[in-house]
Amino acid sequence: MYKRIMVPIDLAHTESAETMVKAALTLADQDGEITLVHVMPEIPAIVATHLPEGAADKARGHAEEQLQDIAGQSGAGRTIKTLVRVGNPHYGILEAADENSSDLIIIASHQPALSDYLLGSTAAKVVRHARCSVHVIR
């Protein structure tokens, strides 16, 4: 059983979110801590100048709400923390896991396409570089 589990959620693809949270609930100690994390990509400066003021903060708030909804719907009455970061997805996931002293990352992966073999998917990068165990859900 694990004490601190990090569950990265891509809010553009939430179809496996419930499965990942259920896996976390199963693998967590009775008093284990589960944290859902979403890493928003950085908005390039050239684009940011054309966005209305506060657009990035609004997007971050919306992402936080979505994570809280997922935690509430899937949490089975257990407290699940949420975290929204900005940056490169795999770096953000790995940094959050390190900062949280996570001992397990549960991440979803799709069926790899040819481009994933050449460039690498976020899940593959997390698996290769994580300092803790990684459980991949397909």
Secondary structure, 3 states (H helix, E strand, C coil): CEEEEEEECCCCCCCCHHHHHHHHHHHEEEEEEEEEEEEECCCCHHHHCCCCCCHHHHHHHHHHHHHHHHHHHHCCCCCCEEEEEECCHHHHHHHHHHHCCCCEEEEECCCCCHHHHHHCCHHHHHHHHCCCEEEEEC
